[in-house]
């Protein structure tokens, strides 16, 4: 439903005459600088703040390690380390610097493995670090060299103590051998030309031109000898050799793409019979941990993407997440279980209207813990595992404890769930005010018993915090938690966040500039989680009232709400954004609507370009910022790496009638003649999801129209800005641009 301008109560954006320039603000661009100080959380503070990863507990469940990186502008270096903390005592955590980087994993409850590149031999070396917990003291000794790998690219290590084997992934050539990688690398680099030649897609993916190497899984012996010394074998077995299966699935697959029991590996891989670039179908396979056999497929072959395959503790059941639609990367995940003893496959959470993102079996194997987006939080849930039927059924009615997961956490963003002994669950959690910290839930054994007895229960336990990485650094910065708001839109109740600026006082009419943040995806959401790239608190601390709306297409508010954006990119989401904007302005008279700006990335960048061409929306923005956004929808359908995304979102391939009609209707490039607002564009040249010509094309249009505009290109960045120095430049350009148009004038 479209709203008339009279109801919006906002003046329209008027197109500029071609080649005419508006009066520029009096404030000189050279005068701009960040607000900084002991009580301000500035962009530089964000970039230098410690960045903890996910916590991983040992077998005894009494220690947890967390990888941490911390950037220093003075050293121009990203310093890496691991912290080891006691789960059940107040022992001071132990910091172990990793001066050369590398990966860590547990070998046993008192030994941490560290894999790091050797500067001399250009291979990866495996070291053992011994950890001692003695009363109130944590100490480490070592490192002791265990052995070496054959390349520098091995990763995703998972040690199976019961089998005495280490599983990891590495990239190999068509022969599948690690032994030939070094020689073939040299041959490839010295081939005498720089050409990449393709007979099928992908050509490039995310930020990389696709070369001749593919990821696969390897298995190698790793055990202690009679002298209690760790020994790494020298026979690296490619367990997927001659299968055409490649896992982890690129570009983001990792340890969540496979799991290991004492005898088998379960993994997800793209269906080898289908073109990768326009299909999302991934199959689940089972293979021996020692290789040498044909993998067994556990999926039906009719599904879409799959993720998070996990074994139960007994190794006789496998669970995974599965989407129904091939080609739809934002479909709802359902929980699938395969009983290896009966060879029966069945669905859990068939009718639950949320989409799980990770899974873990309980220690007893009769419950599943999961994370899922729900109302702008990533919560932890638990559901009972139903008994296996002896014959397949299309659908079955299940008691509520088998069909509807029970909520265990209600706020923030949880990840890396790890069930422990004695009814405990370790997990990692971030929020709008904190990077990752490690927490634990207790009393889940009693909860599981009540669920098994089919009792209706509510979990009343509280999460206990184990780590406190950034509390001292953030003390006195007064980061705001964010306030939920809900408003009526054309078809739904829609959610949003507001974050008030530092120094906010109720009743100060028209005092504060306002920034609308528009998220990407489009199937994503503004959540109660930490970000090192788009952190709302950074903008709030620079003096902006922040509005972040979760319009149609957002995740965590029901699958129909998510699905509704497909084929309607320029429709219902903008009804939601306009209604939410109007609601916030009426609710908060402290906002100065004449000092309004907006920013977005990816689909949010599309939204910025779309708003440019629709002054009738009445937002009255004085400046806009588009990061890696869509300018020409039809061109994007040809140029993007993952073709399935465009084909789903726009109703077909770009030359087909439905897609052509939608592109004609909703492509920002078709409305350039109505553009008028000063706009900043930032784009990464290694962004193969939305190539940098999208940003360059929009900039060329703005320049020829005489609209104040600036283009910032990062030749070495992808769809995100990851380099620390580039991140500081990004923040400077964005905040400088907004300050130029709505900053406080002297």
N, C-alpha and C positions, 0 to 999 in steps of 0.2 A: 504494500500500500504506500502510495506517494503522498506526502503531506504538502499542502499549499504553503507558500512562503509566509502568508499572513499568520499562520499558526506557529511557524518557526520563530518569529519575532527577531530575526537577524537580518541585517542588511546583506545584499548579495555581493559577490565578487564581480566586478565589471571588467570586461576584457580591455586590455590596453590597445591603443592604436598602434599599428605595426611600426616598428622602428622608433617608437617614442619611449623615453625613459622617465620613470617617476622620480620625484624628488627623493634623494637618498637621505637617510637619517643624518643628523649633525655629528653623531659620535663617530670618531675616526676608527677604522678597523684596527689600526695599529695599537690602539689603546686597550684592546680587549685582553683580558687575562681571566683565568679561572678564579672563582672564590676558593681560597685555601686558608688553612690555619688549623690549630689544635682541635677546634670544635666543628670543623667542616670535613665531610667525607668527599674528597675531591677525586677527579679522574686519576690523578697520579697515585692517590691512596688506594684506589680500587686495583690498579695495575700491579702495585707492589704488595698488596695484601696476600698472605699465604693462601694457597689453593689446595686444600686437602682433597684427596680422592676418596674412594670407598673403603670402608673398614673390612678386613678379612680376619676371621677368628681362626685359631689353631685347632688341632684335633681335641685337645683337652678342654677347649672352650674356656680357658682362663686368661688368654692373651689375645690381643688384636693388633694387627699392624695397619697403618694408614700411609700411603704414599703422599708426599707433600712437595709442591714446588713453590718457590718464592723468588720473584724477580727483583733484581737490584739495578736501578738506573745508574748508580755510581760504577758498578762493575760491568754494566751492560751484559748481564748474565742471568740465566734462569737456574737458580740453585735448587737441586733436588735432594730429597732425603726420605727416609721412612721413620715414622714414629711408632713405637711399640708401647701399648698401654695395657695395664691389668684390668680385667673385666670385673673382678670381684673384690678389689681392694683399692685403696687410695694411694697406691704406690706412684711416685712421680714417673711420668712417661719417659721413655728412652728415645733419644734422637740419634739416628745413624745416617751420617751424610753419605750421599751417593754422588761424589764429585764428578763422575763421568756419566751420570744418568743410569739407565738400565731398568730392568724389571725385577720384581721380587715375588716370591711365593713360598708357602710353608712346605718344608720337607717332612718335618715331624713337629711335635709340640714345642720343641726347644731349638729348632734349626730353621733359619730363614735362608732360602736360596736367593742369590743375586746373580742375574745374567747381565753382563756388560761387555761392550766391545773392547777388544784389545787394540791398543794403538800400534803395536809392533806388527802383529800377525794378521790384522784385518779380519778377524773372526770373532765370534762371541765366545766368552769364557763363562763357565759356571762356577760360582764360589758358594761356600757354606759359611754362614755366620751363626755362631752358637749364642743362644740367649739364656741367661740365668735369672730366675726369680728367687731371691733369697730374702724372705721376710719383707722388709720395706725397701728393698733395693732391686732394681733391674739393671743388668749389665750384659754386655755383648763382647765376644771375643772372635778373632779371625780377622780378615777372611781367609779361608783355606780353599785353594784351587781344587775343584773336583774333575773338570774336564773341559773340552772345547766342542763347539759345534762347527759345521762346515761353512757357514755363511755368516753375514752380519744382519740378516733379516728374519731370523727365527723369532717367534713371539707367541703370545697366548698360551703360556705354560700351565699345565695342570698335572700335578703329581698324584699317582694312585699308589698308595703305600701297600695295599693288599696285593697288587699285581707286581709291585716293584718296577713300574714303568712310568716314564715321563711322556706325556702327549703334548705336542705343540704344533703350531702352524708355520708354514714357510712358503715362499713363492718359488716355483720351479718351472722349467721349460717342458716341452711336450713329452720328453722322455721320463718325466716324473722323478728324476734322480737328483739328490742333493750333491752328489759327488761331481757332477758335471756343470754345476751352476757357475762356479768361478770362471771356468774356461769359456762357457757360452756367454757370460757377461762381457768378457774381454772381446770375444768375436763380435758381439752385438755393438759394443762401443766403437770397435774398429772396422765396421762394415764399409767405411768409405763414403757414406752419405748419411743424411739425417732423416731419411724418409720413413714414415709409417704407412703401411699398406694394408687395406682392409677389404675383406670380401663379405663381412657381416658386422652387425652392431654388437657391442658398443664400439665406437671409435674413440671416444674419450668419456670419462666418467668422473663426476664431481670436480676434481681438480687435476686429473692426470690423463694424458694420452695413453690409451690402452696398448701395452706392449705384449711381447710373446710369453711372459710369465704369468702363472695363475696360482692362487693360494690352495694349499692342500694340507692334510693332517699327517703328522709323523709320530711314530712310536719308537721309543728306545729304552733299553734297560737302564735303571738307576736304582742302586741298592747299597746297603752296607755290607762290607766283607767281614771276615772273622776277626779282623783287627779293629772293627768298628769305624772303618773308613769308608766314606762315600765313593762309589765307583760309577762313572758314566760309561755306558757301552758305546761301541763304535759302529753298530749296525742300525742305521736310521731307516725304519721301514715306512714307506709310503702306504698307508692303509687304504687310500683311495685310488691307487694306481690302476690305470686302464678303465676307469669308471666314467670319465668326463664329468665327475662331480667336483665342484670347487667350493670350499668352505674354509674360513668364514666368508660369508657373502659380502662382497664389497658394495659400497665403500665403508660401511660402518660396523660390519660384523666383527665380533671378538669372542671372548669366552662365553658369551650368552648364546652362541651359535652351536655349541656342542656340550655334551656331558659324558662322563666316563664312570663305568662301574668297574669291578675287579676283572671283568672278562670282556666287556663290550664298550663300544662308543656309539652314542646316538648323536646325529647331527642333522642340520638343515642345509639344503643346497638348492640352487635354482634348477628347475626341471631342464635337463640337458637337451630335450627334444624341442624346446621352444626358444624363439629369439629373445634374448635377455632384455633388450631395450624396450620391447612393447608387451612384455608379460611380467607379472609379479609372482607367478606360481613358484613356490618352493616346496619340495618334498622332504619328508622326514625319513631318514635311513638308519639302519642298524648294521654295525660291522664289528668284527672281532678286534679287540685291542691290539692283537699281534699282526693284523692284516692277513693277506693271503686268501681271502674269501670274497665272494660277491656280496655286496651290501643288500640288505633286505629293505624294501620300501614299506613303511608303516602307514602312510597316508593313502587316501582313496584315489588320488590322481585327478580329482575334480575340484580341488580347493584353490584358494589364492595363496597369499604369502603365509609362511609359518615362522615361528620364533620360539626361543626359550625352551628347547627340549631338555627334560630333566628325568633322571632315574629316581625311583623310590629307593629307600635304604636297602631293601631286599634285592634290588636289581631285577624284579620280575614284572614291573610296570614302568611305563614311560608316559609322561605328560608333556604337552606342548600347547602353544597358542596357535590358533588357525583362523584365517579369514576365509569367507565363502567365495568372494568374487576375485577372479583372476583379473588383474589390471587396476584394481582399486586399492591403493596403498593405505587408505584411511578407513577401510571397512572395519567392522567390529571384530575384535579378537574373541573367540570362544576357546574354552579349555577342552582339549581332547585328551583322552587317556587310552592307551593301548595296553591290554593285558597280555604279556608275552607267553604266559602259560596256556591261556585259552585262545589266543590269537583273535581276541575280540577288541573292537575299537568303539568307543562311545563318547558322548559329549556331556560335559558339565557346564553349568551356567548357560544353558541353551536360550533362556528367555531373559536373562539378566541384562539390563540395558546400560551396561558399562563395558569398557574394553580394557581387559588386563594388559599389563606391559611386561610383567615378569612373574616367574613361578618358582616355588620351592616346596618339596615334600616335607612334612613334619618328620621328626625322628622316628615316630612309630609307623609312618607311611600311610596312615589312614586319614590324613588331612593335608590340604594344600594351602600354603600361604601365597598371597599374590599382592601385587601393587596395581592400582588403577587410578586414572584421572577421575575426579568426582568434584564438581562444583569448584573448579580452580584450585584444587589441592590434589596431590598424589598420595592416596591413602593406602594403608595396609589392611587387607581383608584375610579371612580364613574361611574355608569351606570344607565340609566333610567329603571324603572320597566314597562314592556309592559302590555297592557290591557289583561285580561284573556279572552281566547276564550271560546265559549259556548260548543264546542265539541273538542275532542282530535284530534291532527294532529301529524304525525310522525315528521315533520319538517316544518318550515315556514320561508320564507324570512322576515327579519326584517330591518327596517331603522337602520342606523349606530349607533344612540344613544341608541338603544335597544340591539345591538349585540356586539359593541366594546366599552369597558370601556375607559374612558378618564383619562389620567395620571394627577395626582395632585402633586406628588413629584417625583424627579428624582435622588435622591442620598440617600446614607446611607441605614439603615434597619429599617423600621417602623413596629409598632405592636400596639395592644390594642387600635384600633380606636373606638372613642365614639362620635357620632354626638350630638351636643348641640343645644340649641335654638339660634335664631338670625343668622343662617347661619354659625355656627362655627363647627369645628371638632377638638376634643382633641385626641392626639395620643402620643405614646412613641417611641423614636428613639435612636438607637445607631449607632456607626460608627467605623472605624478602629482606630480612635483616641479618642473615648469617650464611656464610658458605657451609660446606659439609661439616657435620659433626656426627660422631658415632653414638648411638643410643641402644638401650636394651629394654625389652618388654618381659615381664615375668608372669607366672601363674597361668600359663597357657595350657599346661597339662590338665588342670582342673576344668578349664574352658573346653578343651577337646573332649573330656569325659562327658560333660553336660551336653555338648553337641551330639555326641554319639548316642546318648540316651534320648535324643530328639527333644530336649528341653529348649524352650525359647529363652535365650540368654542375652545379656548385654555385658560387654567387657568394660570393667571399671578400672582396670589397671592404668598406671601412669608410666610413661617412658622415662627412664633414668639416663641422664647424659653421662657418657664415658669420657669424651674428649672436649677440650676447650681451646681449640687452636687460635682463634682470632679475637677472643674476648678482650684481651688487653689492648690490641690495636684498634678496636672499635669503641672502646670505652670513651664516653664523652662526645661521641659523634652524633648521638640521638637519631639514629636511623628510625624511620617510621614503619610500622608493621603493615600499613595499608588498610583501608576500610572498604568492605564490600558495599556495593549498592545494587539494587535491582529496579528495573523499570519495565513498563509495558511497551512493547513494540507492536508492529503490525500483526504478528501471529503468535508471539511468545513473550514470556517473561525473560528478560535478558540481564546478564550479570556484567558487572564492571568493578574496577578498583579505582579508588582515589588515593593519592598520597599528597599530603599537605606540605608546603615548603617550610623550611626552617624559619622560625620567627612568626609563624601564622598566629593570628589573633582573630577570633570570631568578631564580626561586626564592622571590620575595616572595609568599607564598601569600595569595590573596583580597585583594589590595591595590587592584586597579584596577576602576573601573566600566566597563561594557561597553555599546557602542552598536551595534545592528544597523541597517544602512542597507539599505533595500529600493528597488530602482530602478523607474522607470516604464517606460512603453511599451505593454503589457508586453514587446513585442518590442524590447528594448534590452539594454544590458549595462553593468556596471561595468568600465571599461577603464582602461588605463594612459595616462590623458589628463588634461589640466587642466580644471578647471571653476571659474567665478567664482560659481556658485550653490550647488552641492552639492560642496564640496571636502573629501574625507575628511581631508586633513591639518589643516584648521582644527579639526575635532573632536578629532583625535588630540592636537594641541597644547594643547587645553583640558583634557587629562587623561583622555580616553576611549580604551579599547581598541576599535578599529573592526573590525567584521565586515561585509563586503559580499559577499553571495552572488549568483551568477548562476544562478538556478533555471530549471526548465523554462519555455520561452518566450523565454529570452535568445538573443541573436544571436551568431554567430561560433563556434558549436559544432555546426554541421550543421543543415540545414533541417528535418529531422524533429523535432529538439529544439525549434526555434523554433515549428513548427506545433503542437506537442503541447499548447500552452496554450489554443488555441481551443476553446471549449465546456467548459473545465475550469479556470476561473479560481481556484476555491477548492479544487482537487484536488491534482494532482501538484506544482505549485509549492510547496505548503506541506509536502508530504512532504520536498521538497528543503531547504526552509528549516529544518525541524525537525531533519533529520539533520545538516545543516551546523552548526547551533547546538550540537547535542550533541557533534559532533566537536571543535569549537573549545573548548568548556568542558572536555572531557576532556584535550585536548592542552595547554592552558594553565592550569595551576592558579593562576597569578597573578591570574586574573580572579575578581572577586567577583560571583558569580551573583545575590547578593541586591541588587546595585546595577546592574540591567540595565534598559535603555531601548531603544526602537525608533523609527525615523522612516522615512517614505516619502512620495513625491509621485506623483500621477497613479495608475497602477496600484499603485505603492508605497503611495499613500494608501488605495486600496481594500484593500490587504493589511493596513494598520493597522486599518481598520474591521472587517475579517474576523477578525483575531486577537482583537479586542475581544470578539467574540461566540463565541469558541471557547477558553474557559479550559482545556479538556481537552488542548490542545496543550502546556501545561506550560512555556511560555516564562518565566513568572514576572516579566514586565516590571512595573516600578514606575511607569513613566510612558510615554505614547505621544505621537507627534506625527504628524498627518496634514496634508499640504499638497495642496490641490486634488485630493482623492480622491473616488472613487465611494462614495456612501452607499446609494442605491437604484438597482439595476441597471436595472430596467424603466423608471423615469423617465429615466435617462440615455439609453436607446434612443430616446426621443422628443425630448429636449432638446438633445442634442449637435449640433454643426454638421455634422460629416462622418458622415452616417448609415451610410455603407458600413462604417465601422469596427465599430460595434455589430452590424450585420447579419452580418458575418463572424464576429466573436468569439463571439456568442451564438446563432449558428445560425439567424438569421432576424430578421425585424422583430418588435418587442416584443410584438405581439398574436398572433403565430403560435405554434402548439403547442410546437414544440421550444424556441423562445426563452422562452416563458412558463414552461416546466418548468425550464429552466436558471436563470432569474431567481429562481424560487421556491426553488431549491436553493442558489444561490450569492450572493444579494443580501445584503449586510451588514445592511440594514434589517430583515430577517426574523429577526435574532438579537439585537436590541437588549435583549431581556429578560435576556440573559446578560452584558451589558456591566458592567464593574466598575472598570476601570483609569483613573486620572487621564489626561486627554487634552487636548492643545493642538491647535487647528484653525486653520490659516491659509488664506485663500482670496482670490483676486483677483476683483473684480467685473467685469473685462473678460475673464474666462476664459469663452469661449463653447464650448470643448471640453468642459469640465465646469462648468456654471454654478454660481455661488456659493451657490445654494439647496441644493446638495449639502452644502456645509460648514455652512450655517446649520441645515439639517435635523438633521445629526448633533449639532450643538451643542445644539439644543433637546432632543433625546433625552437627552443627557448631563445637562443641567440638570434636567430633570424626574425623572431617576433619582437626583438628588442626588450625582452623581459629580463630583469636582473637575474643572473644565474651564475653558478659556479660548478665546475666538474672536477672531482678529485678521483684520480685513478690510482689504484694500488696494483702494480704489475705482478706482485708476488702473492696476492691474497686470493682466496676462493670466494665462496658465497658468504663467508664470515671474514672478520678481521681478527687474526690470531697473533700476529707478531706484536710484542709489547710496545715497541716504539711506534708502530703503525696505529695501535690502539689509542695511544696518547694523541697522535695527530688526528685521528678520527674524532675523538671527543673535542679537540680544539676546534676543528672545522665546523662541527655541528653546533656547538655552543656559541662560537663566534658568529655564525650565520644568524641564529635566532636573536642574539643580543643586538645585532646590527639593526633589526627591525622592531623588536619589542622590548629591548633592554631599557633599564631605567636611564632616562636622559638627565644630564647634569643641569 
